[in-house]
Amino acid sequence: MTREIARQHRRDLASWQRAAVGLLALSTAINVVQYIAILSRDEAIEDLETRYRAARAIEEDAVAAYGELAARVDADREARQAQAEAYEAIGAYEYIGECTVTYYCCEAYEHVCGDGDGLTATGLPVTPGVVAVDPEVIPLGSTVIIDGQAYLAADTGGAVGGNHVDICVATHQEAEDLGVTTAEVWVAADSEQ
């Protein structure tokens, strides 16, 4: 009987050893899986931190660019004001105000820029350097100053009214590319009629 009990103990011991080895293998597997999950989470967190830093850098660049743009706009406004005061001080120019500026072309075929006959409202050829104006605001024949450039007010247009100047350029593509802007406009005092 003692032998039978000893065998039973050995079987129980072997069974417990197998269970312990199984438990050890299971806990090792669980630890490996958790370690891999932690590494993956750490990589994801690092990726998020990298993206966040990149987004912050873009935001800081945008804020700096906006600040520079605002400073340029303020400086431009001050320069325009100083220019207007200088023109008016010498009496050489009359300030018309801020005008809408559009562009039309002198190409001699029919399209959106006009009827294509090649002549202005005053009978002069349509050429770069000519502007279409509202004669009630800017007299035809006047020298018009826009952004330091001199133009001849020699044309009118159905869409040109009030504080609106339409500048003639060489090509239709150039007219489209320049689009619509606003600018300070003066008329030379000696050219007014």
mmCIF file of the C-alpha atoms, coordinates in Angstrom:
data_MODEL
# 
_entry.id   MODEL 
# 
loop_
_atom_site.group_PDB 
_atom_site.id 
_atom_site.type_symbol 
_atom_site.label_atom_id 
_atom_site.label_alt_id 
_atom_site.label_comp_id 
_atom_site.label_asym_id 
_atom_site.label_entity_id 
_atom_site.label_seq_id 
_atom_site.pdbx_PDB_ins_code 
_atom_site.Cartn_x 
_atom_site.Cartn_y 
_atom_site.Cartn_z 
_atom_site.occupancy 
_atom_site.B_iso_or_equiv 
_atom_site.pdbx_formal_charge 
_atom_site.auth_seq_id 
_atom_site.auth_comp_id 
_atom_site.auth_asym_id 
_atom_site.auth_atom_id 
_atom_site.pdbx_PDB_model_num 
ATOM 1   C CA . MET A 1 1   ? 0.000   0.000   0.000   1.00 0.00 ? 1   MET A CA 1 
ATOM 2   C CA . THR A 1 2   ? 2.843   2.280   0.669   1.00 0.00 ? 2   THR A CA 1 
ATOM 3   C CA . ARG A 1 3   ? 3.969   1.753   -2.859  1.00 0.00 ? 3   ARG A CA 1 
ATOM 4   C CA . GLU A 1 4   ? 0.528   2.536   -4.164  1.00 0.00 ? 4   GLU A CA 1 
ATOM 5   C CA . ILE A 1 5   ? 0.443   5.735   -2.123  1.00 0.00 ? 5   ILE A CA 1 
ATOM 6   C CA . ALA A 1 6   ? 3.911   6.698   -3.366  1.00 0.00 ? 6   ALA A CA 1 
ATOM 7   C CA . ARG A 1 7   ? 2.841   6.136   -6.976  1.00 0.00 ? 7   ARG A CA 1 
ATOM 8   C CA . GLN A 1 8   ? -0.272  8.194   -6.408  1.00 0.00 ? 8   GLN A CA 1 
ATOM 9   C CA . HIS A 1 9   ? 1.873   10.990  -4.961  1.00 0.00 ? 9   HIS A CA 1 
ATOM 10  C CA . ARG A 1 10  ? 4.187   10.833  -7.958  1.00 0.00 ? 10  ARG A CA 1 
ATOM 11  C CA . ARG A 1 11  ? 1.223   10.991  -10.322 1.00 0.00 ? 11  ARG A CA 1 
ATOM 12  C CA . ASP A 1 12  ? -0.225  13.912  -8.364  1.00 0.00 ? 12  ASP A CA 1 
ATOM 13  C CA . LEU A 1 13  ? 3.171   15.591  -8.345  1.00 0.00 ? 13  LEU A CA 1 
ATOM 14  C CA . ALA A 1 14  ? 3.571   15.076  -12.103 1.00 0.00 ? 14  ALA A CA 1 
ATOM 15  C CA . SER A 1 15  ? 0.067   16.387  -12.626 1.00 0.00 ? 15  SER A CA 1 
ATOM 16  C CA . TRP A 1 16  ? 0.833   19.460  -10.501 1.00 0.00 ? 16  TRP A CA 1 
ATOM 17  C CA . GLN A 1 17  ? 4.107   19.959  -12.348 1.00 0.00 ? 17  GLN A CA 1 
ATOM 18  C CA . ARG A 1 18  ? 2.318   19.809  -15.724 1.00 0.00 ? 18  ARG A CA 1 
ATOM 19  C CA . ALA A 1 19  ? -0.256  22.252  -14.419 1.00 0.00 ? 19  ALA A CA 1 
ATOM 20  C CA . ALA A 1 20  ? 2.505   24.558  -13.123 1.00 0.00 ? 20  ALA A CA 1 
ATOM 21  C CA . VAL A 1 21  ? 4.371   24.396  -16.459 1.00 0.00 ? 21  VAL A CA 1 
ATOM 22  C CA . GLY A 1 22  ? 1.083   25.066  -18.305 1.00 0.00 ? 22  GLY A CA 1 
ATOM 23  C CA . LEU A 1 23  ? 0.360   27.981  -16.005 1.00 0.00 ? 23  LEU A CA 1 
ATOM 24  C CA . LEU A 1 24  ? 3.887   29.301  -16.517 1.00 0.00 ? 24  LEU A CA 1 
ATOM 25  C CA . ALA A 1 25  ? 3.494   29.009  -20.331 1.00 0.00 ? 25  ALA A CA 1 
ATOM 26  C CA . LEU A 1 26  ? 0.086   30.701  -20.181 1.00 0.00 ? 26  LEU A CA 1 
ATOM 27  C CA . SER A 1 27  ? 1.335   33.594  -18.024 1.00 0.00 ? 27  SER A CA 1 
ATOM 28  C CA . THR A 1 28  ? 4.395   33.981  -20.275 1.00 0.00 ? 28  THR A CA 1 
ATOM 29  C CA . ALA A 1 29  ? 2.145   34.132  -23.353 1.00 0.00 ? 29  ALA A CA 1 
ATOM 30  C CA . ILE A 1 30  ? -0.115  36.687  -21.671 1.00 0.00 ? 30  ILE A CA 1 
ATOM 31  C CA . ASN A 1 31  ? 2.908   38.790  -20.674 1.00 0.00 ? 31  ASN A CA 1 
ATOM 32  C CA . VAL A 1 32  ? 4.270   38.690  -24.243 1.00 0.00 ? 32  VAL A CA 1 
ATOM 33  C CA . VAL A 1 33  ? 0.888   39.761  -25.658 1.00 0.00 ? 33  VAL A CA 1 
ATOM 34  C CA . GLN A 1 34  ? 0.629   42.582  -23.119 1.00 0.00 ? 34  GLN A CA 1 
ATOM 35  C CA . TYR A 1 35  ? 4.198   43.700  -23.892 1.00 0.00 ? 35  TYR A CA 1 
ATOM 36  C CA . ILE A 1 36  ? 3.416   43.805  -27.627 1.00 0.00 ? 36  ILE A CA 1 
ATOM 37  C CA . ALA A 1 37  ? 0.214   45.761  -26.889 1.00 0.00 ? 37  ALA A CA 1 
ATOM 38  C CA . ILE A 1 38  ? 2.184   48.239  -24.755 1.00 0.00 ? 38  ILE A CA 1 
ATOM 39  C CA . LEU A 1 39  ? 4.781   48.682  -27.520 1.00 0.00 ? 39  LEU A CA 1 
ATOM 40  C CA . SER A 1 40  ? 2.011   49.243  -30.088 1.00 0.00 ? 40  SER A CA 1 
ATOM 41  C CA . ARG A 1 41  ? 0.306   51.754  -27.793 1.00 0.00 ? 41  ARG A CA 1 
ATOM 42  C CA . ASP A 1 42  ? 3.605   53.566  -27.207 1.00 0.00 ? 42  ASP A CA 1 
ATOM 43  C CA . GLU A 1 43  ? 4.202   53.762  -30.972 1.00 0.00 ? 43  GLU A CA 1 
ATOM 44  C CA . ALA A 1 44  ? 0.679   55.097  -31.492 1.00 0.00 ? 44  ALA A CA 1 
ATOM 45  C CA . ILE A 1 45  ? 1.200   57.697  -28.761 1.00 0.00 ? 45  ILE A CA 1 
ATOM 46  C CA . GLU A 1 46  ? 4.542   58.697  -30.282 1.00 0.00 ? 46  GLU A CA 1 
ATOM 47  C CA . ASP A 1 47  ? 2.877   59.005  -33.717 1.00 0.00 ? 47  ASP A CA 1 
ATOM 48  C CA . LEU A 1 48  ? 0.121   61.185  -32.232 1.00 0.00 ? 48  LEU A CA 1 
ATOM 49  C CA . GLU A 1 49  ? 2.710   63.350  -30.472 1.00 0.00 ? 49  GLU A CA 1 
ATOM 50  C CA . THR A 1 50  ? 4.626   63.765  -33.755 1.00 0.00 ? 50  THR A CA 1 
ATOM 51  C CA . ARG A 1 51  ? 1.443   64.746  -35.590 1.00 0.00 ? 51  ARG A CA 1 
ATOM 52  C CA . TYR A 1 52  ? 0.527   67.165  -32.809 1.00 0.00 ? 52  TYR A CA 1 
ATOM 53  C CA . ARG A 1 53  ? 3.960   68.812  -32.951 1.00 0.00 ? 53  ARG A CA 1 
ATOM 54  C CA . ALA A 1 54  ? 3.662   69.121  -36.747 1.00 0.00 ? 54  ALA A CA 1 
ATOM 55  C CA . ALA A 1 55  ? 0.181   70.643  -36.456 1.00 0.00 ? 55  ALA A CA 1 
ATOM 56  C CA . ARG A 1 56  ? 1.428   73.108  -33.819 1.00 0.00 ? 56  ARG A CA 1 
ATOM 57  C CA . ALA A 1 57  ? 4.339   74.099  -36.083 1.00 0.00 ? 57  ALA A CA 1 
ATOM 58  C CA . ILE A 1 58  ? 1.922   74.712  -38.975 1.00 0.00 ? 58  ILE A CA 1 
ATOM 59  C CA . GLU A 1 59  ? -0.335  76.736  -36.686 1.00 0.00 ? 59  GLU A CA 1 
ATOM 60  C CA . GLU A 1 60  ? 2.611   78.822  -35.444 1.00 0.00 ? 60  GLU A CA 1 
ATOM 61  C CA . ASP A 1 61  ? 3.763   79.431  -39.038 1.00 0.00 ? 61  ASP A CA 1 
ATOM 62  C CA . ALA A 1 62  ? 0.230   80.465  -40.044 1.00 0.00 ? 62  ALA A CA 1 
ATOM 63  C CA . VAL A 1 63  ? -0.066  82.867  -37.105 1.00 0.00 ? 63  VAL A CA 1 
ATOM 64  C CA . ALA A 1 64  ? 3.342   84.373  -37.945 1.00 0.00 ? 64  ALA A CA 1 
ATOM 65  C CA . ALA A 1 65  ? 2.396   84.715  -41.629 1.00 0.00 ? 65  ALA A CA 1 
ATOM 66  C CA . TYR A 1 66  ? -0.916  86.332  -40.657 1.00 0.00 ? 66  TYR A CA 1 
ATOM 67  C CA . GLY A 1 67  ? 0.958   88.782  -38.410 1.00 0.00 ? 67  GLY A CA 1 
ATOM 68  C CA . GLU A 1 68  ? 3.339   89.672  -41.238 1.00 0.00 ? 68  GLU A CA 1 
ATOM 69  C CA . LEU A 1 69  ? 0.431   90.096  -43.651 1.00 0.00 ? 69  LEU A CA 1 
ATOM 70  C CA . ALA A 1 70  ? -1.436  92.312  -41.190 1.00 0.00 ? 70  ALA A CA 1 
ATOM 71  C CA . ALA A 1 71  ? 1.692   94.424  -40.716 1.00 0.00 ? 71  ALA A CA 1 
ATOM 72  C CA . ARG A 1 72  ? 2.111   94.760  -44.501 1.00 0.00 ? 72  ARG A CA 1 
ATOM 73  C CA . VAL A 1 73  ? -1.556  95.735  -44.917 1.00 0.00 ? 73  VAL A CA 1 
ATOM 74  C CA . ASP A 1 74  ? -1.182  98.374  -42.197 1.00 0.00 ? 74  ASP A CA 1 
ATOM 75  C CA . ALA A 1 75  ? 2.045   99.678  -43.750 1.00 0.00 ? 75  ALA A CA 1 
ATOM 76  C CA . ASP A 1 76  ? 0.417   99.738  -47.191 1.00 0.00 ? 76  ASP A CA 1 
ATOM 77  C CA . ARG A 1 77  ? -2.582  101.632 -45.826 1.00 0.00 ? 77  ARG A CA 1 
ATOM 78  C CA . GLU A 1 78  ? -0.281  104.158 -44.159 1.00 0.00 ? 78  GLU A CA 1 
ATOM 79  C CA . ALA A 1 79  ? 1.767   104.525 -47.357 1.00 0.00 ? 79  ALA A CA 1 
ATOM 80  C CA . ARG A 1 80  ? -1.385  105.117 -49.406 1.00 0.00 ? 80  ARG A CA 1 
ATOM 81  C CA . GLN A 1 81  ? -2.581  107.702 -46.920 1.00 0.00 ? 81  GLN A CA 1 
ATOM 82  C CA . ALA A 1 82  ? 0.794   109.460 -47.032 1.00 0.00 ? 82  ALA A CA 1 
ATOM 83  C CA . GLN A 1 83  ? 0.763   109.322 -50.833 1.00 0.00 ? 83  GLN A CA 1 
ATOM 84  C CA . ALA A 1 84  ? -2.759  110.778 -50.963 1.00 0.00 ? 84  ALA A CA 1 
ATOM 85  C CA . GLU A 1 85  ? -1.757  113.570 -48.596 1.00 0.00 ? 85  GLU A CA 1 
ATOM 86  C CA . ALA A 1 86  ? 1.362   114.296 -50.655 1.00 0.00 ? 86  ALA A CA 1 
ATOM 87  C CA . TYR A 1 87  ? -0.596  114.417 -53.929 1.00 0.00 ? 87  TYR A CA 1 
ATOM 88  C CA . GLU A 1 88  ? -3.233  116.670 -52.438 1.00 0.00 ? 88  GLU A CA 1 
ATOM 89  C CA . ALA A 1 89  ? -0.612  118.887 -50.744 1.00 0.00 ? 89  ALA A CA 1 
ATOM 90  C CA . ILE A 1 90  ? 1.027   119.786 -54.026 1.00 0.00 ? 90  ILE A CA 1 
ATOM 91  C CA . GLY A 1 91  ? -2.360  120.230 -55.713 1.00 0.00 ? 91  GLY A CA 1 
ATOM 92  C CA . ALA A 1 92  ? -1.312  118.153 -58.729 1.00 0.00 ? 92  ALA A CA 1 
ATOM 93  C CA . TYR A 1 93  ? -3.911  115.432 -58.212 1.00 0.00 ? 93  TYR A CA 1 
ATOM 94  C CA . GLU A 1 94  ? -7.459  115.081 -57.012 1.00 0.00 ? 94  GLU A CA 1 
ATOM 95  C CA . TYR A 1 95  ? -8.160  112.006 -54.926 1.00 0.00 ? 95  TYR A CA 1 
ATOM 96  C CA . ILE A 1 96  ? -11.143 110.100 -56.349 1.00 0.00 ? 96  ILE A CA 1 
ATOM 97  C CA . GLY A 1 97  ? -11.179 107.418 -53.649 1.00 0.00 ? 97  GLY A CA 1 
ATOM 98  C CA . GLU A 1 98  ? -10.837 103.687 -53.466 1.00 0.00 ? 98  GLU A CA 1 
ATOM 99  C CA . CYS A 1 99  ? -12.203 102.206 -56.675 1.00 0.00 ? 99  CYS A CA 1 
ATOM 100 C CA . THR A 1 100 ? -13.025 98.762  -57.956 1.00 0.00 ? 100 THR A CA 1 
ATOM 101 C CA . VAL A 1 101 ? -10.472 97.855  -60.622 1.00 0.00 ? 101 VAL A CA 1 
ATOM 102 C CA . THR A 1 102 ? -11.253 95.365  -63.371 1.00 0.00 ? 102 THR A CA 1 
ATOM 103 C CA . TYR A 1 103 ? -9.474  94.558  -66.630 1.00 0.00 ? 103 TYR A CA 1 
ATOM 104 C CA . TYR A 1 104 ? -10.450 94.194  -70.266 1.00 0.00 ? 104 TYR A CA 1 
ATOM 105 C CA . CYS A 1 105 ? -8.359  93.343  -73.310 1.00 0.00 ? 105 CYS A CA 1 
ATOM 106 C CA . CYS A 1 106 ? -7.594  94.973  -76.636 1.00 0.00 ? 106 CYS A CA 1 
ATOM 107 C CA . GLU A 1 107 ? -7.859  91.790  -78.688 1.00 0.00 ? 107 GLU A CA 1 
ATOM 108 C CA . ALA A 1 108 ? -9.972  92.533  -81.753 1.00 0.00 ? 108 ALA A CA 1 
ATOM 109 C CA . TYR A 1 109 ? -12.445 89.661  -81.677 1.00 0.00 ? 109 TYR A CA 1 
ATOM 110 C CA . GLU A 1 110 ? -15.822 89.368  -80.039 1.00 0.00 ? 110 GLU A CA 1 
ATOM 111 C CA . HIS A 1 111 ? -15.861 87.965  -76.513 1.00 0.00 ? 111 HIS A CA 1 
ATOM 112 C CA . VAL A 1 112 ? -16.704 88.942  -72.951 1.00 0.00 ? 112 VAL A CA 1 
ATOM 113 C CA . CYS A 1 113 ? -14.384 92.018  -72.891 1.00 0.00 ? 113 CYS A CA 1 
ATOM 114 C CA . GLY A 1 114 ? -16.483 93.967  -75.373 1.00 0.00 ? 114 GLY A CA 1 
ATOM 115 C CA . ASP A 1 115 ? -17.813 94.237  -78.893 1.00 0.00 ? 115 ASP A CA 1 
ATOM 116 C CA . GLY A 1 116 ? -14.404 93.766  -80.499 1.00 0.00 ? 116 GLY A CA 1 
ATOM 117 C CA . ASP A 1 117 ? -14.481 96.857  -82.779 1.00 0.00 ? 117 ASP A CA 1 
ATOM 118 C CA . GLY A 1 118 ? -11.119 98.002  -81.397 1.00 0.00 ? 118 GLY A CA 1 
ATOM 119 C CA . LEU A 1 119 ? -12.138 101.593 -80.613 1.00 0.00 ? 119 LEU A CA 1 
ATOM 120 C CA . THR A 1 120 ? -12.758 103.346 -77.293 1.00 0.00 ? 120 THR A CA 1 
ATOM 121 C CA . ALA A 1 121 ? -15.746 105.551 -76.543 1.00 0.00 ? 121 ALA A CA 1 
ATOM 122 C CA . THR A 1 122 ? -13.601 108.554 -77.527 1.00 0.00 ? 122 THR A CA 1 
ATOM 123 C CA . GLY A 1 123 ? -12.662 106.972 -80.881 1.00 0.00 ? 123 GLY A CA 1 
ATOM 124 C CA . LEU A 1 124 ? -9.088  106.131 -79.938 1.00 0.00 ? 124 LEU A CA 1 
ATOM 125 C CA . PRO A 1 125 ? -7.787  102.598 -80.492 1.00 0.00 ? 125 PRO A CA 1 
ATOM 126 C CA . VAL A 1 126 ? -8.210  100.244 -77.536 1.00 0.00 ? 126 VAL A CA 1 
ATOM 127 C CA . THR A 1 127 ? -4.649  99.771  -76.244 1.00 0.00 ? 127 THR A CA 1 
ATOM 128 C CA . PRO A 1 128 ? -2.947  99.026  -72.953 1.00 0.00 ? 128 PRO A CA 1 
ATOM 129 C CA . GLY A 1 129 ? -2.709  102.258 -70.969 1.00 0.00 ? 129 GLY A CA 1 
ATOM 130 C CA . VAL A 1 130 ? -6.333  103.176 -71.630 1.00 0.00 ? 130 VAL A CA 1 
ATOM 131 C CA . VAL A 1 131 ? -8.970  102.925 -68.901 1.00 0.00 ? 131 VAL A CA 1 
ATOM 132 C CA . ALA A 1 132 ? -12.740 102.856 -69.067 1.00 0.00 ? 132 ALA A CA 1 
ATOM 133 C CA . VAL A 1 133 ? -14.389 105.122 -66.489 1.00 0.00 ? 133 VAL A CA 1 
ATOM 134 C CA . ASP A 1 134 ? -17.700 106.613 -65.466 1.00 0.00 ? 134 ASP A CA 1 
ATOM 135 C CA . PRO A 1 135 ? -17.464 110.123 -67.023 1.00 0.00 ? 135 PRO A CA 1 
ATOM 136 C CA . GLU A 1 136 ? -19.551 111.533 -64.165 1.00 0.00 ? 136 GLU A CA 1 
ATOM 137 C CA . VAL A 1 137 ? -16.779 110.532 -61.729 1.00 0.00 ? 137 VAL A CA 1 
ATOM 138 C CA . ILE A 1 138 ? -13.663 110.804 -63.921 1.00 0.00 ? 138 ILE A CA 1 
ATOM 139 C CA . PRO A 1 139 ? -13.834 113.027 -67.017 1.00 0.00 ? 139 PRO A CA 1 
ATOM 140 C CA . LEU A 1 140 ? -12.865 111.444 -70.345 1.00 0.00 ? 140 LEU A CA 1 
ATOM 141 C CA . GLY A 1 141 ? -9.401  112.608 -71.403 1.00 0.00 ? 141 GLY A CA 1 
ATOM 142 C CA . SER A 1 142 ? -8.149  112.705 -67.799 1.00 0.00 ? 142 SER A CA 1 
ATOM 143 C CA . THR A 1 143 ? -4.850  111.252 -66.673 1.00 0.00 ? 143 THR A CA 1 
ATOM 144 C CA . VAL A 1 144 ? -5.723  108.621 -64.081 1.00 0.00 ? 144 VAL A CA 1 
ATOM 145 C CA . ILE A 1 145 ? -3.151  107.440 -61.527 1.00 0.00 ? 145 ILE A CA 1 
ATOM 146 C CA . ILE A 1 146 ? -3.594  103.913 -60.118 1.00 0.00 ? 146 ILE A CA 1 
ATOM 147 C CA . ASP A 1 147 ? -0.849  102.361 -57.977 1.00 0.00 ? 147 ASP A CA 1 
ATOM 148 C CA . GLY A 1 148 ? 1.650   104.897 -59.316 1.00 0.00 ? 148 GLY A CA 1 
ATOM 149 C CA . GLN A 1 149 ? 0.827   104.103 -62.979 1.00 0.00 ? 149 GLN A CA 1 
ATOM 150 C CA . ALA A 1 150 ? -0.640  106.736 -65.317 1.00 0.00 ? 150 ALA A CA 1 
ATOM 151 C CA . TYR A 1 151 ? -3.526  105.808 -67.626 1.00 0.00 ? 151 TYR A CA 1 
ATOM 152 C CA . LEU A 1 152 ? -5.670  107.744 -70.099 1.00 0.00 ? 152 LEU A CA 1 
ATOM 153 C CA . ALA A 1 153 ? -9.409  107.842 -69.360 1.00 0.00 ? 153 ALA A CA 1 
ATOM 154 C CA . ALA A 1 154 ? -10.610 107.321 -72.936 1.00 0.00 ? 154 ALA A CA 1 
ATOM 155 C CA . ASP A 1 155 ? -13.292 104.655 -72.699 1.00 0.00 ? 155 ASP A CA 1 
ATOM 156 C CA . THR A 1 156 ? -16.592 103.902 -70.992 1.00 0.00 ? 156 THR A CA 1 
ATOM 157 C CA . GLY A 1 157 ? -18.464 100.666 -70.476 1.00 0.00 ? 157 GLY A CA 1 
ATOM 158 C CA . GLY A 1 158 ? -21.899 99.432  -69.551 1.00 0.00 ? 158 GLY A CA 1 
ATOM 159 C CA . ALA A 1 159 ? -20.553 97.742  -66.424 1.00 0.00 ? 159 ALA A CA 1 
ATOM 160 C CA . VAL A 1 160 ? -18.354 100.705 -65.442 1.00 0.00 ? 160 VAL A CA 1 
ATOM 161 C CA . GLY A 1 161 ? -20.206 103.019 -63.084 1.00 0.00 ? 161 GLY A CA 1 
ATOM 162 C CA . GLY A 1 162 ? -19.321 105.085 -60.037 1.00 0.00 ? 162 GLY A CA 1 
ATOM 163 C CA . ASN A 1 163 ? -15.955 104.380 -58.470 1.00 0.00 ? 163 ASN A CA 1 
ATOM 164 C CA . HIS A 1 164 ? -15.024 101.669 -60.957 1.00 0.00 ? 164 HIS A CA 1 
ATOM 165 C CA . VAL A 1 165 ? -12.080 101.719 -63.374 1.00 0.00 ? 165 VAL A CA 1 
ATOM 166 C CA . ASP A 1 166 ? -11.622 99.107  -66.124 1.00 0.00 ? 166 ASP A CA 1 
ATOM 167 C CA . ILE A 1 167 ? -7.973  98.895  -67.264 1.00 0.00 ? 167 ILE A CA 1 
ATOM 168 C CA . CYS A 1 168 ? -7.126  97.745  -70.800 1.00 0.00 ? 168 CYS A CA 1 
ATOM 169 C CA . VAL A 1 169 ? -4.463  95.017  -70.998 1.00 0.00 ? 169 VAL A CA 1 
ATOM 170 C CA . ALA A 1 170 ? -2.909  93.213  -73.964 1.00 0.00 ? 170 ALA A CA 1 
ATOM 171 C CA . THR A 1 171 ? -4.667  89.831  -73.812 1.00 0.00 ? 171 THR A CA 1 
ATOM 172 C CA . HIS A 1 172 ? -7.914  88.309  -72.663 1.00 0.00 ? 172 HIS A CA 1 
ATOM 173 C CA . GLN A 1 173 ? -5.973  85.769  -70.554 1.00 0.00 ? 173 GLN A CA 1 
ATOM 174 C CA . GLU A 1 174 ? -4.157  88.606  -68.763 1.00 0.00 ? 174 GLU A CA 1 
ATOM 175 C CA . ALA A 1 175 ? -7.501  90.304  -68.077 1.00 0.00 ? 175 ALA A CA 1 
ATOM 176 C CA . GLU A 1 176 ? -8.881  87.082  -66.588 1.00 0.00 ? 176 GLU A CA 1 
ATOM 177 C CA . ASP A 1 177 ? -5.714  86.447  -64.543 1.00 0.00 ? 177 ASP A CA 1 
ATOM 178 C CA . LEU A 1 178 ? -5.745  89.950  -63.018 1.00 0.00 ? 178 LEU A CA 1 
ATOM 179 C CA . GLY A 1 179 ? -9.372  89.562  -61.901 1.00 0.00 ? 179 GLY A CA 1 
ATOM 180 C CA . VAL A 1 180 ? -10.985 92.204  -59.683 1.00 0.00 ? 180 VAL A CA 1 
ATOM 181 C CA . THR A 1 181 ? -9.151  94.333  -57.110 1.00 0.00 ? 181 THR A CA 1 
ATOM 182 C CA . THR A 1 182 ? -9.497  97.669  -55.375 1.00 0.00 ? 182 THR A CA 1 
ATOM 183 C CA . ALA A 1 183 ? -7.042  100.561 -55.505 1.00 0.00 ? 183 ALA A CA 1 
ATOM 184 C CA . GLU A 1 184 ? -6.661  104.213 -54.575 1.00 0.00 ? 184 GLU A CA 1 
ATOM 185 C CA . VAL A 1 185 ? -7.325  106.385 -57.652 1.00 0.00 ? 185 VAL A CA 1 
ATOM 186 C CA . TRP A 1 186 ? -6.260  109.965 -58.403 1.00 0.00 ? 186 TRP A CA 1 
ATOM 187 C CA . VAL A 1 187 ? -6.889  112.202 -61.389 1.00 0.00 ? 187 VAL A CA 1 
ATOM 188 C CA . ALA A 1 188 ? -4.232  114.680 -62.532 1.00 0.00 ? 188 ALA A CA 1 
ATOM 189 C CA . ALA A 1 189 ? -5.583  118.152 -61.726 1.00 0.00 ? 189 ALA A CA 1 
ATOM 190 C CA . ASP A 1 190 ? -4.355  119.664 -64.988 1.00 0.00 ? 190 ASP A CA 1 
ATOM 191 C CA . SER A 1 191 ? -6.161  117.007 -67.047 1.00 0.00 ? 191 SER A CA 1 
ATOM 192 C CA . GLU A 1 192 ? -9.639  117.578 -65.568 1.00 0.00 ? 192 GLU A CA 1 
ATOM 193 C CA . GLN A 1 193 ? -12.173 119.191 -67.882 1.00 0.00 ? 193 GLN A CA 1 
# 
